[in-house]
Amino acid sequence: MKRHVQRHFLMLQGPHGPFFHQLAGMLRAAGGSVWRVAFNKGDENFWFDPGSRIRFTDPPELWPERIAELLREKAITDLVLYGDTRPIHAEAVAAAQAAGITVHVFEEGYLRPYWVTYERGGSNGHSRLMEMSVAEMRAALEHSEIDWPDAPPQWGEMRHHVFYGALYHFFVMVRNAPYRNFRPHRNITVFQEFRLHLRRLLLTPLFMAERAAATARVRRGGFPYHLVLLQLEHDASFRMHSPFTSQTEFIDMVMAGFARGAPAHHHLVFKAHPLEDGRAPVTTAIRAATLTHGLTGRVHFVRGGKLAGLLAQARSAVTVNSTAAQQVLWRGLPLRIFGRAVYDKPEFVSPQELGDFFAAPSRPDSRAYRDYRHFLLETSQVPGGFYAERGRRRLLRQVVDMMLAPDDPYDALVAGKAAPRQQLRVVN
């Protein structure tokens, strides 16, 4: 008879909203015990079980000592967190790995919008995908016969994401007295963060009108264009896995390469991240670089919105390491990147100098990318979402079993032990 091993989960910071609380309920139902560390009132107010909550109210310098104590005191077998680069998470991951504890990392989907990422040990630039070749992925897929659907262009949980973000920061701003030593991992204050979320909510109608007009100008302009996929300057992928310290640096470099190599009748379209909130001077940097490099009349800015329509007519795309580049590759468009990314494989990412890329971009190996995408959808990409109720239900149906499995998703597929995956019916 197989012996049951008791699992003890410690959760740190999760996505804004109730996902981690609901995940904990499922893990308890499976026989595990679950604890949650609250670092601020936002963490606390989305955790509805005070008996399993652990407040961390000390100065941040004491966190490495405290996390080591918690791992020992609670006999933790599994550490669960959202993103692995914020300081409190990076320190916890190091302590857990030193103690031989399994680290479960959730992240936004590498293949958005209808999937989220679940990995063990690390995500993005710390993912095991960074060291895996397409040939290894193809070998693991030899016995798979699943035909996966295309990823839709829209992200259906955007309004839920923005709402929970604003509510989270409101709690931190007005009710954080018990956590006086809390320091956010962003470089702005909690009040500033809340104000940016609120401003975005209030100005949504104006931004939508502005975006529609800019998109129409590009699509009806009749000129060939190249697309630049901007990211959030404060996002972990940009800060931790790229050579740039600001969007301004990246924007100026792209403009210089475009001026150097692109045909004179080609245009450049900068598309902002859907959650861009104005904390980085993106539009100012674009205007300044346009003048500096003599590109007046050839540069356009689109504030967020759907990507598919712009990609449908683009000649190529450039980004630091945005996950939106996966849609570029799915459409077989040339792609140039400048940061560490899980899709940075020689089969489908161009190595060209930027001026040469804009002059004559090399195309990706679409068959290789389809195999890569298939591998992700059989392993770390889980149907569902963090923010909307329907997305959370879909995610929980599958991810709990993945967490309880002895092998991580990549090893499970290689060993032929992967659990059946849910098919996702897509209606466009």
SVG drawing of the C-alpha trace seen along z (x, -y; Angstrom):
<svg xmlns="http://www.w3.org/2000/svg" viewBox="-17 -67 41 69">
<polyline fill="none" stroke="black" stroke-width="0.4" points="0.0,0.0 1.4,-3.4 2.3,-5.6 0.7,-9.0 3.1,-11.9 1.7,-14.9 2.3,-18.1 2.7,-21.5 2.4,-24.5 3.6,-28.0 2.2,-30.8 3.8,-34.2 2.4,-37.0 0.0,-35.9 -1.9,-37.6 -4.2,-40.4 -7.6,-38.9 -8.8,-35.7 -7.0,-33.1 -4.4,-32.0 -7.2,-31.7 -9.2,-29.5 -6.1,-27.5 -5.4,-26.9 -8.9,-25.5 -8.3,-22.9 -4.9,-22.0 -6.5,-21.4 -9.3,-19.3 -6.5,-17.2 -5.1,-16.6 -2.4,-19.3 -2.0,-22.0 -1.6,-25.6 -0.1,-28.8 0.0,-32.2 2.5,-35.1 0.9,-38.5 3.3,-41.4 0.6,-44.1 -3.1,-44.7 -3.7,-43.9 -2.3,-40.4 -4.3,-40.0 -7.7,-41.2 -7.6,-38.7 -6.9,-35.8 -10.1,-34.8 -8.7,-32.3 -7.1,-34.3 -6.0,-31.0 -3.6,-30.2 -2.3,-33.7 1.2,-34.7 1.9,-38.5 5.3,-39.7 5.6,-43.2 9.3,-43.4 11.8,-45.5 12.6,-43.9 16.2,-43.2 14.9,-40.5 13.0,-38.6 15.8,-36.1 16.0,-35.0 12.3,-34.8 11.6,-32.8 14.3,-30.3 12.5,-30.0 9.1,-29.5 10.3,-26.7 11.6,-24.9 8.8,-25.6 6.0,-24.6 7.9,-21.7 7.2,-23.2 7.4,-20.9 6.2,-23.3 6.7,-27.0 4.1,-28.8 4.5,-32.2 3.6,-34.5 6.7,-35.6 10.2,-34.9 12.1,-38.1 10.7,-40.5 13.2,-40.6 11.1,-38.8 10.4,-36.0 14.0,-35.7 15.2,-35.3 12.5,-32.8 13.3,-30.7 16.9,-30.6 16.1,-29.4 13.6,-26.8 16.0,-25.4 18.8,-25.2 16.5,-23.2 15.3,-20.9 11.8,-22.3 9.7,-22.3 9.1,-25.8 5.9,-26.3 5.9,-29.5 2.9,-31.0 3.2,-33.7 1.1,-35.3 0.8,-33.0 3.6,-32.7 0.8,-32.0 -1.8,-34.6 -4.6,-35.2 -6.4,-32.0 -3.5,-30.3 -1.4,-31.0 2.1,-29.7 2.9,-27.1 6.5,-26.0 8.8,-24.7 12.0,-26.4 11.6,-29.6 9.9,-31.5 10.8,-33.7 14.6,-34.1 14.9,-31.5 12.6,-29.0 13.9,-25.6 12.8,-26.4 15.8,-28.7 18.1,-25.6 15.9,-23.4 16.3,-23.0 13.6,-22.6 15.0,-19.2 14.5,-18.1 11.0,-19.4 10.2,-17.5 11.6,-14.3 9.3,-14.7 6.3,-15.2 6.8,-12.1 3.8,-10.3 1.5,-13.3 -1.4,-13.5 -3.3,-16.6 -4.0,-19.4 -4.1,-22.7 -6.2,-25.7 -4.8,-29.1 -4.5,-31.7 -7.2,-34.4 -5.9,-38.0 -7.9,-39.5 -7.3,-39.2 -10.8,-38.8 -9.7,-39.4 -8.3,-42.9 -11.1,-44.8 -10.9,-42.2 -7.1,-42.6 -7.3,-46.4 -10.1,-46.3 -8.3,-43.9 -5.1,-45.9 -6.8,-49.1 -8.6,-47.5 -5.4,-45.8 -3.5,-49.1 -6.4,-50.9 -6.2,-48.4 -2.4,-49.0 -2.8,-52.8 -5.6,-53.3 -5.4,-50.2 -1.8,-49.3 -1.1,-50.4 -0.1,-46.9 2.5,-46.7 4.4,-50.0 7.7,-48.4 6.3,-47.2 8.2,-48.3 6.7,-47.8 8.9,-46.1 8.1,-48.9 10.1,-52.1 7.0,-54.3 4.9,-54.7 1.7,-52.7 -0.3,-56.0 1.2,-56.7 0.5,-53.1 -3.2,-53.4 -3.5,-56.8 -2.2,-55.3 -4.7,-52.4 -7.5,-54.8 -6.5,-57.2 -6.4,-54.3 -9.9,-53.2 -11.3,-56.8 -9.7,-57.5 -10.5,-54.2 -13.2,-55.7 -10.7,-58.4 -7.9,-55.9 -10.2,-53.7 -11.1,-56.5 -7.5,-57.6 -6.5,-54.0 -9.2,-53.4 -8.1,-56.6 -4.4,-55.7 -5.1,-52.1 -7.3,-53.3 -4.5,-55.7 -2.1,-52.8 -4.3,-50.3 -5.7,-52.7 -2.3,-54.4 -1.3,-52.1 2.4,-52.1 4.5,-49.0 5.2,-49.1 7.2,-47.4 5.7,-46.8 7.5,-47.6 6.0,-45.8 6.5,-47.9 6.5,-46.5 5.9,-47.9 9.1,-49.5 8.5,-48.2 7.8,-44.6 10.1,-42.0 10.9,-40.6 12.1,-44.1 14.0,-44.9 15.6,-41.6 16.0,-39.9 17.0,-42.7 20.1,-45.0 18.0,-48.2 17.3,-50.4 14.4,-52.3 12.0,-52.2 13.7,-55.4 16.9,-53.6 15.1,-50.8 13.0,-53.3 16.0,-55.3 18.0,-52.2 15.0,-51.0 14.6,-54.4 18.3,-54.5 18.3,-51.1 15.1,-51.9 16.6,-55.1 19.8,-53.3 18.3,-50.3 14.6,-50.6 13.5,-51.6 12.5,-55.3 8.8,-54.5 8.5,-52.1 6.9,-53.3 7.4,-52.3 4.5,-51.6 5.0,-51.5 2.3,-49.6 2.0,-50.2 1.4,-47.4 -2.3,-47.0 -1.6,-47.9 0.6,-50.9 -0.3,-53.5 1.9,-56.5 4.6,-56.1 7.2,-55.7 7.6,-58.7 6.9,-56.5 5.2,-59.1 7.8,-61.8 10.6,-59.4 9.0,-58.5 8.6,-62.1 12.2,-63.0 13.7,-60.0 11.5,-60.7 13.1,-64.2 16.6,-63.0 16.6,-60.4 14.8,-62.4 11.7,-60.2 8.9,-62.8 5.8,-61.4 7.0,-57.8 6.4,-56.9 3.1,-56.0 2.0,-55.2 -0.9,-53.0 -2.1,-52.9 -2.6,-49.2 -5.6,-47.4 -5.8,-44.2 -2.6,-43.1 -4.0,-40.8 -5.2,-43.6 -1.8,-45.3 0.1,-42.1 -2.0,-41.0 -0.4,-43.7 3.0,-44.2 6.3,-43.3 8.2,-42.4 8.2,-43.0 10.8,-44.1 10.6,-43.8 12.8,-43.4 11.2,-40.1 7.5,-40.6 5.3,-37.5 3.2,-39.1 6.1,-38.1 4.6,-34.6 1.7,-35.9 4.3,-37.3 5.9,-33.9 2.6,-32.1 1.9,-34.3 5.3,-33.5 6.5,-37.1 10.2,-38.0 11.1,-38.8 14.1,-40.6 14.4,-40.6 17.0,-42.1 16.3,-40.4 16.2,-36.9 13.0,-35.2 11.7,-31.6 11.1,-31.7 14.6,-32.9 15.5,-29.9 17.8,-30.1 15.1,-28.4 12.7,-31.4 14.3,-34.5 16.5,-36.7 20.1,-37.3 20.5,-40.2 21.9,-43.6 19.0,-45.9 19.6,-48.0 19.9,-44.8 16.8,-43.4 14.7,-46.4 16.2,-46.3 15.5,-42.6 14.3,-40.7 14.8,-36.9 11.7,-34.8 11.3,-32.2 11.0,-28.5 7.3,-28.2 7.3,-24.4 9.9,-24.7 7.7,-27.3 4.6,-25.2 6.4,-22.3 7.7,-24.7 4.2,-26.0 2.7,-22.5 5.3,-21.6 4.3,-24.6 0.6,-23.7 1.4,-20.1 3.4,-21.3 3.6,-24.7 0.6,-26.5 -2.6,-25.8 -6.1,-26.8 -7.7,-29.5 -6.9,-32.8 -6.2,-34.5 -8.7,-37.3 -12.1,-36.4 -14.2,-33.8 -14.7,-31.6 -11.0,-31.7 -10.1,-30.7 -12.5,-27.8 -10.9,-26.4 -7.4,-26.9 -8.1,-25.2 -9.6,-22.1 -6.2,-21.3 -3.4,-23.0 -3.9,-21.4 -3.2,-18.0 -0.1,-19.4 1.2,-20.8 0.6,-17.5 2.2,-15.4 5.7,-14.1 7.2,-15.4 7.2,-19.0 5.3,-19.5 8.4,-19.3 9.7,-16.1 6.3,-14.5 5.9,-14.9 9.4,-13.6 8.8,-10.6 5.3,-9.9 3.5,-10.7 1.8,-13.9 -1.8,-14.1 -4.5,-14.5 -4.8,-18.2 -8.1,-20.0 -8.9,-21.0 -9.8,-24.7 -12.7,-25.5 -12.0,-28.9 -14.7,-31.1 -13.4,-34.1"/>
</svg>
